[in-house]
Amino acid sequence: MEKSAVLKALANLGLVPVLRAESAEQALALADAIAAGGVTTLEVTMTVPGAIRVMRTLAEQRPDILVGAGTVLDPETARMCILEGAQYVVSPALNLRTIELCHRYGVPILPGALTPTEIVTAWEAGADVIKIFPASALGGAKYLKSVKAPLPQVEMIPTGGVSLASAREFLEAGAFALGVGADLVDPRAIAAGHPETITENARKYLAIVRAFRESQLPTPA
């Protein structure tokens, strides 16, 4: 998929589930449960045991899912993930060489940043979207709104502290999409044999995004 198409798909969906799991098998089960709820993208973090194998398996067996690589800290790891099927790369921090590598491969890069200086540095280096992490540390949606005010041209995905209760507020603050962790991608639900809980939460998040966007449409004259 072309870079522009990947970014459009992420924007249209409005969600980027952050997948952490205790095993590759659990990660694949989480991916299935999330996709069943209509959320057809996810960020497989490098903290998942066998993360590369999970990405490869999803790329081969679930072409309906847009697979991203998460917690990527260096260009070497980014390259390995891209070669195994990752269609976008996400990091909790800013590494300029990783941005350069992703540009070389034509793959969207979403580096982490928190302060205005970090955000502008990432943007000037060519980041496609900035991951505001951890968003909750400096005030959540209120902080996102504050940094978006002078930087409306910079697309931002808040991650850390996003929940069903706060999702709408983050969207109203100007989020490009929502980075959602354990509130959606809950390994405990898989361990307990209740993947339907994850599927239902995925539907709830999509409903919040849809309702927000509908509220932004102009009122017919």
C-alpha positions as a LaTeX table, in Angstrom:
\begin{tabular}{lrrr}
\hline
Residue & $x$ (\AA) & $y$ (\AA) & $z$ (\AA) \\
\hline
Met1 & 0.00 & 0.00 & 0.00 \\
Glu2 & 1.28 & 3.47 & $-0.88$ \\
Lys3 & 2.34 & 5.72 & 1.98 \\
Ser4 & $-0.46$ & 8.20 & 1.33 \\
Ala5 & $-3.02$ & 5.37 & 1.36 \\
Val6 & $-1.74$ & 4.08 & 4.70 \\
Leu7 & $-2.04$ & 7.52 & 6.28 \\
Lys8 & $-5.51$ & 7.97 & 4.79 \\
Ala9 & $-6.59$ & 4.60 & 6.20 \\
Leu10 & $-5.33$ & 5.54 & 9.68 \\
Ala11 & $-7.10$ & 8.89 & 9.52 \\
Asn12 & $-10.35$ & 7.35 & 8.29 \\
Leu13 & $-10.38$ & 4.72 & 11.02 \\
Gly14 & $-9.38$ & 7.19 & 13.73 \\
Leu15 & $-7.88$ & 4.51 & 15.98 \\
Val16 & $-4.47$ & 2.89 & 16.42 \\
Pro17 & $-4.67$ & 0.03 & 18.96 \\
Val18 & $-1.36$ & $-0.51$ & 20.76 \\
Leu19 & $-0.94$ & $-4.27$ & 21.03 \\
Arg20 & 1.03 & $-5.63$ & 23.99 \\
Ala21 & 0.83 & $-9.31$ & 24.89 \\
Glu22 & 2.58 & $-12.04$ & 26.83 \\
Ser23 & 3.05 & $-14.31$ & 23.80 \\
Ala24 & 2.79 & $-14.36$ & 20.04 \\
Glu25 & $-0.30$ & $-16.55$ & 20.26 \\
Gln26 & $-2.01$ & $-14.12$ & 22.60 \\
Ala27 & $-1.08$ & $-11.24$ & 20.30 \\
Leu28 & $-2.70$ & $-12.97$ & 17.31 \\
Ala29 & $-5.83$ & $-13.66$ & 19.35 \\
Leu30 & $-5.97$ & $-9.98$ & 20.34 \\
Ala31 & $-5.62$ & $-8.96$ & 16.69 \\
Asp32 & $-8.52$ & $-11.22$ & 15.71 \\
Ala33 & $-10.74$ & $-9.82$ & 18.47 \\
Ile34 & $-9.95$ & $-6.21$ & 17.56 \\
Ala35 & $-10.56$ & $-6.79$ & 13.84 \\
Ala36 & $-13.86$ & $-8.52$ & 14.60 \\
Gly37 & $-15.03$ & $-5.21$ & 16.06 \\
Gly38 & $-14.21$ & $-3.37$ & 12.85 \\
Val39 & $-10.86$ & $-1.90$ & 13.89 \\
Thr40 & $-8.67$ & $-3.08$ & 11.04 \\
Thr41 & $-5.30$ & $-1.66$ & 12.06 \\
Leu42 & $-3.03$ & $-2.26$ & 15.02 \\
Glu43 & 0.44 & $-1.47$ & 16.26 \\
Val44 & 2.35 & $-4.63$ & 17.22 \\
Thr45 & 4.89 & $-3.47$ & 19.79 \\
Met46 & 8.40 & $-4.86$ & 19.90 \\
Thr47 & 7.79 & $-5.77$ & 23.55 \\
Val48 & 5.61 & $-8.69$ & 22.38 \\
Pro49 & 7.57 & $-11.97$ & 22.44 \\
Gly50 & 8.05 & $-12.97$ & 18.81 \\
Ala51 & 6.81 & $-9.59$ & 17.59 \\
Ile52 & 8.44 & $-10.00$ & 14.19 \\
Arg53 & 6.75 & $-13.37$ & 13.73 \\
Val54 & 3.40 & $-11.82$ & 14.68 \\
Met55 & 3.83 & $-9.08$ & 12.05 \\
Arg56 & 4.83 & $-11.60$ & 9.41 \\
Thr57 & 1.87 & $-13.87$ & 10.23 \\
Leu58 & $-0.61$ & $-11.01$ & 10.12 \\
Ala59 & 0.85 & $-9.69$ & 6.87 \\
Glu60 & 0.51 & $-13.12$ & 5.28 \\
Gln61 & $-2.78$ & $-14.31$ & 6.77 \\
Arg62 & $-4.75$ & $-11.13$ & 7.52 \\
Pro63 & $-4.39$ & $-8.76$ & 4.56 \\
Asp64 & $-7.48$ & $-6.97$ & 5.86 \\
Ile65 & $-5.46$ & $-5.69$ & 8.84 \\
Leu66 & $-3.11$ & $-2.73$ & 8.43 \\
Val67 & $-0.10$ & $-3.80$ & 10.50 \\
Gly68 & 2.20 & $-1.30$ & 12.17 \\
Ala69 & 5.38 & $-1.85$ & 14.17 \\
Gly70 & 5.44 & $-0.22$ & 17.60 \\
Thr71 & 8.06 & 0.59 & 20.24 \\
Val72 & 10.65 & 0.86 & 17.48 \\
Leu73 & 13.73 & 2.56 & 18.93 \\
Asp74 & 16.25 & 2.50 & 16.08 \\
Pro75 & 16.50 & 2.33 & 12.28 \\
Glu76 & 17.80 & $-1.25$ & 12.31 \\
Thr77 & 14.64 & $-2.48$ & 14.01 \\
Ala78 & 12.48 & $-0.33$ & 11.74 \\
Arg79 & 14.03 & $-1.89$ & 8.64 \\
Met80 & 13.56 & $-5.42$ & 9.99 \\
Cys81 & 9.88 & $-4.74$ & 10.72 \\
Ile82 & 9.26 & $-3.19$ & 7.31 \\
Leu83 & 10.82 & $-6.16$ & 5.54 \\
Glu84 & 8.52 & $-8.49$ & 7.52 \\
Gly85 & 5.35 & $-6.65$ & 6.53 \\
Ala86 & 4.93 & $-3.60$ & 8.79 \\
Gln87 & 3.19 & $-0.84$ & 6.86 \\
Tyr88 & 3.90 & 1.97 & 9.32 \\
Val89 & 6.36 & 2.47 & 12.17 \\
Val90 & 5.65 & 3.94 & 15.60 \\
Ser91 & 8.09 & 4.89 & 18.36 \\
Pro92 & 7.67 & 6.17 & 21.93 \\
Ala93 & 10.60 & 8.53 & 21.34 \\
Leu94 & 12.29 & 10.61 & 18.66 \\
Asn95 & 15.14 & 9.09 & 16.67 \\
Leu96 & 16.05 & 11.10 & 13.58 \\
Arg97 & 17.82 & 8.18 & 11.89 \\
Thr98 & 14.64 & 6.11 & 12.16 \\
Ile99 & 12.70 & 8.86 & 10.39 \\
Glu100 & 15.33 & 8.90 & 7.64 \\
Leu101 & 15.15 & 5.12 & 7.23 \\
Cys102 & 11.36 & 5.12 & 6.95 \\
His103 & 11.51 & 7.85 & 4.32 \\
Arg104 & 13.97 & 5.72 & 2.37 \\
Tyr105 & 11.46 & 2.87 & 2.31 \\
Gly106 & 8.42 & 5.07 & 1.74 \\
Val107 & 6.79 & 3.97 & 5.00 \\
Pro108 & 4.89 & 6.32 & 7.36 \\
Ile109 & 6.76 & 7.12 & 10.56 \\
Leu110 & 5.00 & 8.17 & 13.77 \\
Pro111 & 7.70 & 9.10 & 16.31 \\
Gly112 & 6.96 & 9.90 & 19.92 \\
Ala113 & 7.33 & 13.41 & 21.29 \\
Leu114 & 5.90 & 15.36 & 24.20 \\
Thr115 & 7.22 & 18.91 & 24.45 \\
Pro116 & 6.65 & 21.58 & 21.79 \\
Thr117 & 10.37 & 21.51 & 20.96 \\
Glu118 & 10.34 & 17.74 & 20.44 \\
Ile119 & 7.17 & 17.96 & 18.36 \\
Val120 & 8.57 & 20.63 & 16.04 \\
Thr121 & 11.91 & 18.80 & 15.77 \\
Ala122 & 10.11 & 15.61 & 14.70 \\
Trp123 & 7.90 & 17.49 & 12.25 \\
Glu124 & 10.82 & 19.36 & 10.66 \\
Ala125 & 12.67 & 16.04 & 10.31 \\
Gly126 & 9.78 & 14.71 & 8.23 \\
Ala127 & 7.60 & 12.77 & 10.67 \\
Asp128 & 4.23 & 12.00 & 9.11 \\
Val129 & 2.28 & 12.08 & 12.38 \\
Ile130 & 3.57 & 12.81 & 15.88 \\
Lys131 & 2.72 & 10.40 & 18.67 \\
Ile132 & 2.09 & 12.51 & 21.78 \\
Phe133 & 3.30 & 10.16 & 24.51 \\
Pro134 & 2.54 & 9.84 & 27.33 \\
Ala135 & $-0.40$ & 12.15 & 26.70 \\
Ser136 & $-1.79$ & 11.79 & 30.21 \\
Ala137 & 1.44 & 12.95 & 31.86 \\
Leu138 & 0.92 & 16.62 & 31.01 \\
Gly139 & $-2.84$ & 16.92 & 31.22 \\
Gly140 & $-4.33$ & 14.64 & 28.58 \\
Ala141 & $-6.70$ & 16.24 & 26.08 \\
Lys142 & $-6.16$ & 19.71 & 27.54 \\
Tyr143 & $-2.44$ & 19.45 & 26.78 \\
Leu144 & $-3.10$ & 18.21 & 23.24 \\
Lys145 & $-5.40$ & 21.16 & 22.62 \\
Ser146 & $-2.75$ & 23.53 & 23.95 \\
Val147 & 0.01 & 22.28 & 21.64 \\
Lys148 & $-2.31$ & 22.01 & 18.63 \\
Ala149 & $-3.25$ & 25.68 & 18.96 \\
Pro150 & 0.12 & 27.03 & 17.70 \\
Leu151 & 0.80 & 23.92 & 15.58 \\
Pro152 & $-2.45$ & 23.18 & 13.68 \\
Gln153 & $-0.46$ & 21.93 & 10.67 \\
Val154 & 1.10 & 19.09 & 12.68 \\
Glu155 & $-0.93$ & 15.88 & 12.86 \\
Met156 & $-0.86$ & 14.29 & 16.32 \\
Ile157 & $-1.94$ & 10.97 & 17.83 \\
Pro158 & $-2.30$ & 11.02 & 21.62 \\
Thr159 & $-1.31$ & 7.79 & 23.33 \\
Gly160 & $-1.32$ & 7.04 & 27.03 \\
Gly161 & $-4.45$ & 7.81 & 29.00 \\
Val162 & $-6.89$ & 7.40 & 26.11 \\
Ser163 & $-10.01$ & 5.54 & 27.21 \\
Leu164 & $-13.67$ & 5.23 & 26.30 \\
Ala165 & $-14.33$ & 8.00 & 28.80 \\
Ser166 & $-11.73$ & 10.40 & 27.35 \\
Ala167 & $-11.80$ & 9.50 & 23.64 \\
Arg168 & $-14.30$ & 12.16 & 22.62 \\
Glu169 & $-12.35$ & 14.86 & 24.49 \\
Phe170 & $-9.13$ & 13.94 & 22.66 \\
Leu171 & $-10.92$ & 14.10 & 19.32 \\
Glu172 & $-12.34$ & 17.50 & 20.17 \\
Ala173 & $-8.79$ & 18.62 & 21.04 \\
Gly174 & $-7.70$ & 17.91 & 17.46 \\
Ala175 & $-6.35$ & 14.34 & 17.46 \\
Phe176 & $-5.55$ & 12.87 & 14.03 \\
Ala177 & $-6.42$ & 9.47 & 15.53 \\
Leu178 & $-6.40$ & 7.85 & 18.96 \\
Gly179 & $-3.63$ & 5.59 & 20.22 \\
Val180 & $-5.45$ & 3.17 & 22.52 \\
Gly181 & $-3.70$ & 0.71 & 24.82 \\
Ala182 & $-4.98$ & $-1.60$ & 27.52 \\
Asp183 & $-8.44$ & 0.00 & 27.62 \\
Leu184 & $-9.06$ & $-1.76$ & 24.30 \\
Val185 & $-6.20$ & $-4.23$ & 23.82 \\
Asp186 & $-6.68$ & $-6.16$ & 27.05 \\
Pro187 & $-4.68$ & $-9.42$ & 27.27 \\
Arg188 & $-6.62$ & $-10.35$ & 30.41 \\
Ala189 & $-9.80$ & $-10.74$ & 28.36 \\
Ile190 & $-8.03$ & $-13.24$ & 26.10 \\
Ala191 & $-6.55$ & $-15.10$ & 29.06 \\
Ala192 & $-10.01$ & $-15.32$ & 30.62 \\
Gly193 & $-11.54$ & $-16.63$ & 27.39 \\
His194 & $-13.60$ & $-13.51$ & 26.67 \\
Pro195 & $-12.40$ & $-12.02$ & 23.37 \\
Glu196 & $-15.91$ & $-10.68$ & 22.82 \\
Thr197 & $-15.17$ & $-8.01$ & 25.45 \\
Ile198 & $-12.41$ & $-6.62$ & 23.23 \\
Thr199 & $-14.59$ & $-6.85$ & 20.14 \\
Glu200 & $-17.38$ & $-4.91$ & 21.83 \\
Asn201 & $-14.99$ & $-2.21$ & 23.06 \\
Ala202 & $-13.60$ & $-1.87$ & 19.53 \\
Arg203 & $-17.14$ & $-1.20$ & 18.31 \\
Lys204 & $-17.64$ & 1.36 & 21.08 \\
Tyr205 & $-14.50$ & 3.26 & 20.10 \\
Leu206 & $-15.57$ & 3.33 & 16.45 \\
Ala207 & $-18.98$ & 4.60 & 17.50 \\
Ile208 & $-17.34$ & 7.46 & 19.42 \\
Val209 & $-15.23$ & 8.42 & 16.40 \\
Arg210 & $-18.25$ & 8.23 & 14.09 \\
Ala211 & $-20.44$ & 10.30 & 16.42 \\
Phe212 & $-17.75$ & 12.98 & 16.76 \\
Arg213 & $-17.29$ & 13.26 & 13.01 \\
Glu214 & $-21.01$ & 13.45 & 12.40 \\
Ser215 & $-21.21$ & 16.29 & 14.92 \\
Gln216 & $-18.64$ & 18.23 & 12.86 \\
Leu217 & $-20.66$ & 18.11 & 9.67 \\
Pro218 & $-22.31$ & 21.41 & 8.66 \\
Thr219 & $-25.95$ & 21.70 & 9.53 \\
Pro220 & $-28.15$ & 21.74 & 6.42 \\
Ala221 & $-29.61$ & 25.18 & 5.71 \\
\hline
\end{tabular}
